[in-house]
Amino acid sequence: MSEKSNEQSVRGPQKGSRIDSVRAIIFDLDGTLIDTIGLILKSMRHAVEDVLGESPSDELLMRNVGAPLVDMMACFDASRVDELVDSYRAFNRKVHDDLIRGYPGTGEVLDRLTRDGVTMGIVTSKTSGIARRGLDLFGLGHHFEVLVGYDDVPLHKPDPYPLHHAAGLLGVPLEDCAYVGDSPHDMTAAIAGGAVSVAALWGAFKEEDVLKPGPEYALPSIDHLIEWFYGDPERYRVSKTL
């Protein structure tokens, strides 16, 4: 038996639960692995003010984060969505490296999972190039066998298609994957696709919004993922965290 297979078969308290069959962990990117909340907010505000001359509230600007950028911008003016997207992307590229931040503990968690041979991937609504740029800034890219971005698939979260696509590239059925994300779109996609759904409560959304789709588990910070995966997952079951 390989080291990876042995590790998965002796996780302890959760043996016999659905987590025991998890063969891969797929992550969202923004608000889950990298703190881009400030970057997204400033980019959204710039685009809407630049193109439409309007100054919406922060809550309104951030309400659809996690959806593809085109869909986010269409909520402000569908007839000028191309202008809004172009303005957003130009500003975002300019300030990207200065405004993104790391979440404490992320590197250590991914190091542990990588050492143990856990298969990992990313599904994000960002284009793949800018997603890799963010990962590389924090030295995280080498942990992931697959990155599926907006430009890699024809359908997007909350549709489960990109999760199925990532799982297929990893060679693991989606029902044997966990998906960790901070948005309602992430949880809706995970649930619809049959993945083990894990809400990241440290991201851009209010707890009640992330939990509304009904994920199975919720983690208060990324460093709790190790205990969830190897130790006592019942501690993080949503029915016990509300």
VEXLUM-528148 format. One record per residue (C-alpha): residue number from 1; residue in three letters; x, y, z. Coordinates in Angstrom, 1 decimal, decimal comma. Layout:
// residues N
<k:NUM r:ALA east:X north:Y up:Z> $
...
END
This chain:
// residues 242
<k:1 r:MET east:0,0 north:0,0 up:0,0> $
<k:2 r:SER east:1,3 north:3,5 up:-0,9> $
<k:3 r:GLU east:2,0 north:6,1 up:1,7> $
<k:4 r:LYS east:-0,9 north:8,2 up:0,3> $
<k:5 r:SER east:-3,3 north:5,3 up:0,4> $
<k:6 r:ASN east:-2,2 north:4,3 up:4,0> $
<k:7 r:GLU east:-2,7 north:7,9 up:5,2> $
<k:8 r:GLN east:-6,2 north:8,0 up:3,8> $
<k:9 r:SER east:-7,1 north:4,7 up:5,4> $
<k:10 r:VAL east:-6,1 north:5,6 up:9,0> $
<k:11 r:ARG east:-7,5 north:9,1 up:9,5> $
<k:12 r:GLY east:-9,0 north:8,0 up:12,8> $
<k:13 r:PRO east:-12,3 north:9,3 up:14,2> $
<k:14 r:GLN east:-13,9 north:9,9 up:10,9> $
<k:15 r:LYS east:-13,3 north:6,4 up:9,6> $
<k:16 r:GLY east:-16,5 north:5,1 up:8,1> $
<k:17 r:SER east:-17,8 north:8,6 up:7,3> $
<k:18 r:ARG east:-18,0 north:10,2 up:3,9> $
<k:19 r:ILE east:-14,7 north:12,0 up:4,5> $
<k:20 r:ASP east:-12,9 north:8,7 up:4,6> $
<k:21 r:SER east:-13,6 north:8,3 up:0,9> $
<k:22 r:VAL east:-12,2 north:11,7 up:0,0> $
<k:23 r:ARG east:-9,3 north:11,2 up:-2,4> $
<k:24 r:ALA east:-8,7 north:14,8 up:-3,5> $
<k:25 r:ILE east:-9,3 north:18,3 up:-2,2> $
<k:26 r:ILE east:-10,3 north:21,1 up:-4,6> $
<k:27 r:PHE east:-10,1 north:24,7 up:-3,5> $
<k:28 r:ASP east:-11,6 north:28,0 up:-4,6> $
<k:29 r:LEU east:-8,9 north:30,7 up:-4,9> $
<k:30 r:ASP east:-10,2 north:34,2 up:-4,0> $
<k:31 r:GLY east:-11,2 north:34,5 up:-0,4> $
<k:32 r:THR east:-10,2 north:30,9 up:0,3> $
<k:33 r:LEU east:-6,5 north:30,5 up:-0,4> $
<k:34 r:ILE east:-5,6 north:34,1 up:-1,1> $
<k:35 r:ASP east:-7,1 north:37,3 up:0,4> $
<k:36 r:THR east:-8,1 north:39,3 up:-2,6> $
<k:37 r:ILE east:-11,1 north:41,0 up:-1,0> $
<k:38 r:GLY east:-9,6 north:44,5 up:-0,9> $
<k:39 r:LEU east:-8,3 north:44,1 up:-4,5> $
<k:40 r:ILE east:-11,7 north:43,0 up:-5,8> $
<k:41 r:LEU east:-13,5 north:45,8 up:-4,0> $
<k:42 r:LYS east:-11,2 north:48,5 up:-5,3> $
<k:43 r:SER east:-11,3 north:47,1 up:-8,8> $
<k:44 r:MET east:-15,1 north:46,9 up:-8,8> $
<k:45 r:ARG east:-15,4 north:50,4 up:-7,5> $
<k:46 r:HIS east:-12,9 north:51,7 up:-10,0> $
<k:47 r:ALA east:-14,8 north:50,1 up:-13,0> $
<k:48 r:VAL east:-18,2 north:51,2 up:-11,9> $
<k:49 r:GLU east:-17,1 north:54,8 up:-11,2> $
<k:50 r:ASP east:-15,0 north:54,9 up:-14,4> $
<k:51 r:VAL east:-17,6 north:53,6 up:-16,8> $
<k:52 r:LEU east:-20,9 north:54,5 up:-15,2> $
<k:53 r:GLY east:-20,0 north:57,4 up:-12,9> $
<k:54 r:GLU east:-21,7 north:55,8 up:-10,0> $
<k:55 r:SER east:-20,5 north:55,0 up:-6,4> $
<k:56 r:PRO east:-22,4 north:52,0 up:-5,1> $
<k:57 r:SER east:-22,0 north:50,7 up:-1,5> $
<k:58 r:ASP east:-19,4 north:48,2 up:-0,7> $
<k:59 r:GLU east:-22,1 north:45,6 up:-0,1> $
<k:60 r:LEU east:-23,6 north:46,2 up:-3,5> $
<k:61 r:LEU east:-20,2 north:46,0 up:-5,2> $
<k:62 r:MET east:-19,4 north:42,7 up:-3,5> $
<k:63 r:ARG east:-22,7 north:41,0 up:-3,6> $
<k:64 r:ASN east:-21,9 north:38,6 up:-6,5> $
<k:65 r:VAL east:-18,3 north:37,9 up:-5,8> $
<k:66 r:GLY east:-17,5 north:34,3 up:-6,7> $
<k:67 r:ALA east:-19,5 north:34,5 up:-10,0> $
<k:68 r:PRO east:-17,6 north:35,1 up:-13,3> $
<k:69 r:LEU east:-16,6 north:38,8 up:-13,7> $
<k:70 r:VAL east:-18,9 north:39,2 up:-16,7> $
<k:71 r:ASP east:-21,9 north:38,2 up:-14,6> $
<k:72 r:MET east:-20,8 north:40,5 up:-11,7> $
<k:73 r:MET east:-20,6 north:43,5 up:-14,1> $
<k:74 r:ALA east:-23,8 north:42,8 up:-15,9> $
<k:75 r:CYS east:-25,6 north:43,5 up:-12,6> $
<k:76 r:PHE east:-24,6 north:47,1 up:-12,9> $
<k:77 r:ASP east:-25,3 north:47,7 up:-16,6> $
<k:78 r:ALA east:-25,7 north:44,7 up:-19,0> $
<k:79 r:SER east:-25,5 north:47,0 up:-22,0> $
<k:80 r:ARG east:-22,0 north:48,2 up:-21,0> $
<k:81 r:VAL east:-20,6 north:45,0 up:-19,6> $
<k:82 r:ASP east:-17,6 north:44,9 up:-21,9> $
<k:83 r:GLU east:-16,5 north:48,4 up:-20,9> $
<k:84 r:LEU east:-16,9 north:47,5 up:-17,2> $
<k:85 r:VAL east:-14,9 north:44,3 up:-17,6> $
<k:86 r:ASP east:-12,1 north:46,0 up:-19,5> $
<k:87 r:SER east:-11,9 north:48,8 up:-16,9> $
<k:88 r:TYR east:-11,9 north:46,3 up:-14,1> $
<k:89 r:ARG east:-9,2 north:44,1 up:-15,6> $
<k:90 r:ALA east:-6,9 north:47,0 up:-16,5> $
<k:91 r:PHE east:-7,0 north:48,4 up:-13,0> $
<k:92 r:ASN east:-6,8 north:45,0 up:-11,4> $
<k:93 r:ARG east:-3,6 north:44,1 up:-13,3> $
<k:94 r:LYS east:-2,1 north:47,4 up:-12,3> $
<k:95 r:VAL east:-2,6 north:47,1 up:-8,5> $
<k:96 r:HIS east:-2,8 north:43,3 up:-8,2> $
<k:97 r:ASP east:0,5 north:42,6 up:-6,6> $
<k:98 r:ASP east:0,2 north:45,5 up:-4,1> $
<k:99 r:LEU east:-3,2 north:44,6 up:-2,8> $
<k:100 r:ILE east:-3,5 north:40,9 up:-2,5> $
<k:101 r:ARG east:-2,6 north:39,3 up:0,9> $
<k:102 r:GLY east:-2,0 north:35,8 up:2,2> $
<k:103 r:TYR east:-4,1 north:34,1 up:4,9> $
<k:104 r:PRO east:-2,1 north:33,0 up:7,9> $
<k:105 r:GLY east:-1,5 north:29,3 up:8,0> $
<k:106 r:THR east:-2,3 north:28,6 up:4,4> $
<k:107 r:GLY east:1,3 north:27,6 up:3,4> $
<k:108 r:GLU east:1,6 north:25,3 up:6,4> $
<k:109 r:VAL east:-1,7 north:23,5 up:5,7> $
<k:110 r:LEU east:-0,8 north:23,0 up:2,1> $
<k:111 r:ASP east:2,7 north:21,8 up:3,0> $
<k:112 r:ARG east:1,2 north:19,2 up:5,3> $
<k:113 r:LEU east:-1,3 north:17,9 up:2,7> $
<k:114 r:THR east:1,4 north:17,8 up:0,0> $
<k:115 r:ARG east:3,8 north:15,9 up:2,3> $
<k:116 r:ASP east:1,1 north:13,3 up:2,9> $
<k:117 r:GLY east:0,4 north:12,9 up:-0,8> $
<k:118 r:VAL east:-3,0 north:14,4 up:-0,9> $
<k:119 r:THR east:-4,1 north:15,3 up:-4,4> $
<k:120 r:MET east:-5,2 north:18,9 up:-4,7> $
<k:121 r:GLY east:-6,6 north:21,3 up:-7,4> $
<k:122 r:ILE east:-8,2 north:24,7 up:-7,8> $
<k:123 r:VAL east:-11,4 north:25,8 up:-9,4> $
<k:124 r:THR east:-11,7 north:29,6 up:-9,7> $
<k:125 r:SER east:-13,9 north:32,1 up:-11,6> $
<k:126 r:LYS east:-10,7 north:34,1 up:-12,4> $
<k:127 r:THR east:-8,9 north:33,6 up:-15,6> $
<k:128 r:SER east:-6,1 north:31,0 up:-15,2> $
<k:129 r:GLY east:-3,3 north:33,4 up:-15,9> $
<k:130 r:ILE east:-4,1 north:35,9 up:-13,2> $
<k:131 r:ALA east:-4,9 north:33,1 up:-10,8> $
<k:132 r:ARG east:-1,5 north:31,6 up:-11,3> $
<k:133 r:ARG east:0,1 north:35,0 up:-10,8> $
<k:134 r:GLY east:-1,5 north:35,2 up:-7,4> $
<k:135 r:LEU east:-0,5 north:31,7 up:-6,4> $
<k:136 r:ASP east:3,1 north:32,3 up:-7,5> $
<k:137 r:LEU east:3,4 north:35,5 up:-5,4> $
<k:138 r:PHE east:2,8 north:33,4 up:-2,3> $
<k:139 r:GLY east:4,7 north:30,3 up:-3,5> $
<k:140 r:LEU east:1,6 north:28,1 up:-3,5> $
<k:141 r:GLY east:1,3 north:27,0 up:-7,1> $
<k:142 r:HIS east:3,4 north:23,8 up:-6,7> $
<k:143 r:HIS east:0,9 north:22,3 up:-4,4> $
<k:144 r:PHE east:-1,8 north:21,9 up:-7,1> $
<k:145 r:GLU east:-2,0 north:19,4 up:-9,9> $
<k:146 r:VAL east:-4,8 north:21,2 up:-11,7> $
<k:147 r:LEU east:-6,0 north:24,8 up:-11,9> $
<k:148 r:VAL east:-9,3 north:25,3 up:-13,7> $
<k:149 r:GLY east:-10,0 north:29,0 up:-14,5> $
<k:150 r:TYR east:-12,8 north:30,9 up:-16,2> $
<k:151 r:ASP east:-11,2 north:30,5 up:-19,6> $
<k:152 r:ASP east:-10,8 north:26,8 up:-19,3> $
<k:153 r:VAL east:-14,5 north:25,8 up:-19,2> $
<k:154 r:PRO east:-17,8 north:26,8 up:-21,0> $
<k:155 r:LEU east:-19,9 north:26,8 up:-17,8> $
<k:156 r:HIS east:-19,1 north:28,4 up:-14,5> $
<k:157 r:LYS east:-20,0 north:28,3 up:-10,8> $
<k:158 r:PRO east:-22,6 north:27,9 up:-9,4> $
<k:159 r:ASP east:-22,9 north:25,3 up:-12,1> $
<k:160 r:PRO east:-20,9 north:22,2 up:-11,0> $
<k:161 r:TYR east:-19,3 north:21,7 up:-14,5> $
<k:162 r:PRO east:-15,9 north:23,3 up:-13,6> $
<k:163 r:LEU east:-15,7 north:21,1 up:-10,5> $
<k:164 r:HIS east:-16,5 north:18,0 up:-12,6> $
<k:165 r:HIS east:-13,9 north:19,1 up:-15,1> $
<k:166 r:ALA east:-11,2 north:19,5 up:-12,4> $
<k:167 r:ALA east:-12,0 north:16,2 up:-10,8> $
<k:168 r:GLY east:-11,8 north:14,5 up:-14,2> $
<k:169 r:LEU east:-8,3 north:16,0 up:-14,8> $
<k:170 r:LEU east:-7,3 north:14,7 up:-11,4> $
<k:171 r:GLY east:-8,7 north:11,3 up:-12,2> $
<k:172 r:VAL east:-11,0 north:11,3 up:-9,2> $
<k:173 r:PRO east:-14,8 north:11,2 up:-9,3> $
<k:174 r:LEU east:-16,2 north:14,5 up:-7,9> $
<k:175 r:GLU east:-18,1 north:12,6 up:-5,2> $
<k:176 r:ASP east:-14,7 north:11,5 up:-3,9> $
<k:177 r:CYS east:-13,5 north:15,1 up:-3,7> $
<k:178 r:ALA east:-14,0 north:17,8 up:-1,2> $
<k:179 r:TYR east:-14,5 north:21,4 up:-2,4> $
<k:180 r:VAL east:-13,5 north:24,2 up:-0,1> $
<k:181 r:GLY east:-14,8 north:27,7 up:-0,9> $
<k:182 r:ASP east:-16,0 north:30,9 up:0,7> $
<k:183 r:SER east:-19,0 north:31,9 up:-1,5> $
<k:184 r:PRO east:-22,6 north:30,7 up:-1,9> $
<k:185 r:HIS east:-21,7 north:30,0 up:-5,5> $
<k:186 r:ASP east:-19,0 north:27,6 up:-4,3> $
<k:187 r:MET east:-21,3 north:25,7 up:-2,0> $
<k:188 r:THR east:-24,1 north:25,5 up:-4,5> $
<k:189 r:ALA east:-21,7 north:24,1 up:-7,1> $
<k:190 r:ALA east:-20,2 north:21,6 up:-4,7> $
<k:191 r:ILE east:-23,6 north:20,4 up:-3,5> $
<k:192 r:ALA east:-25,0 north:20,1 up:-7,0> $
<k:193 r:GLY east:-22,0 north:18,1 up:-8,1> $
<k:194 r:GLY east:-22,0 north:15,7 up:-5,2> $
<k:195 r:ALA east:-18,7 north:16,8 up:-3,7> $
<k:196 r:VAL east:-18,1 north:17,0 up:0,0> $
<k:197 r:SER east:-19,0 north:20,7 up:0,6> $
<k:198 r:VAL east:-16,8 north:22,7 up:3,0> $
<k:199 r:ALA east:-17,5 north:26,4 up:3,7> $
<k:200 r:ALA east:-14,6 north:28,7 up:4,2> $
<k:201 r:LEU east:-15,9 north:31,2 up:6,8> $
<k:202 r:TRP east:-12,8 north:33,4 up:6,6> $
<k:203 r:GLY east:-13,5 north:34,8 up:3,1> $
<k:204 r:ALA east:-15,5 north:37,6 up:1,6> $
<k:205 r:PHE east:-19,0 north:36,6 up:2,6> $
<k:206 r:LYS east:-21,0 north:36,7 up:5,8> $
<k:207 r:GLU east:-21,3 north:33,3 up:7,5> $
<k:208 r:GLU east:-25,1 north:33,1 up:7,0> $
<k:209 r:ASP east:-24,7 north:33,7 up:3,2> $
<k:210 r:VAL east:-22,0 north:31,0 up:2,8> $
<k:211 r:LEU east:-24,1 north:28,5 up:4,8> $
<k:212 r:LYS east:-27,4 north:29,3 up:3,1> $
<k:213 r:PRO east:-26,9 north:26,7 up:0,3> $
<k:214 r:GLY east:-26,5 north:24,0 up:3,0> $
<k:215 r:PRO east:-22,9 north:22,8 up:3,0> $
<k:216 r:GLU east:-21,9 north:19,8 up:5,1> $
<k:217 r:TYR east:-19,0 north:21,4 up:6,9> $
<k:218 r:ALA east:-17,8 north:24,8 up:7,8> $
<k:219 r:LEU east:-14,3 north:25,9 up:8,9> $
<k:220 r:PRO east:-13,6 north:29,1 up:10,8> $
<k:221 r:SER east:-10,1 north:29,4 up:9,4> $
<k:222 r:ILE east:-7,9 north:27,4 up:7,0> $
<k:223 r:ASP east:-5,7 north:26,0 up:9,8> $
<k:224 r:HIS east:-8,8 north:24,0 up:11,0> $
<k:225 r:LEU east:-8,7 north:22,1 up:7,8> $
<k:226 r:ILE east:-6,1 north:19,7 up:9,1> $
<k:227 r:GLU east:-8,2 north:18,7 up:12,1> $
<k:228 r:TRP east:-11,2 north:18,4 up:9,9> $
<k:229 r:PHE east:-9,5 north:16,1 up:7,4> $
<k:230 r:TYR east:-7,4 north:14,0 up:9,8> $
<k:231 r:GLY east:-9,1 north:14,3 up:13,2> $
<k:232 r:ASP east:-12,6 north:15,2 up:14,2> $
<k:233 r:PRO east:-14,7 north:16,3 up:11,3> $
<k:234 r:GLU east:-17,9 north:16,2 up:13,3> $
<k:235 r:ARG east:-16,7 north:19,2 up:15,2> $
<k:236 r:TYR east:-17,1 north:21,1 up:11,9> $
<k:237 r:ARG east:-20,4 north:19,7 up:10,7> $
<k:238 r:VAL east:-22,7 north:22,7 up:9,9> $
<k:239 r:SER east:-25,5 north:21,5 up:12,2> $
<k:240 r:LYS east:-23,0 north:21,9 up:15,1> $
<k:241 r:THR east:-21,5 north:25,2 up:14,0> $
<k:242 r:LEU east:-24,7 north:27,2 up:13,7> $
END
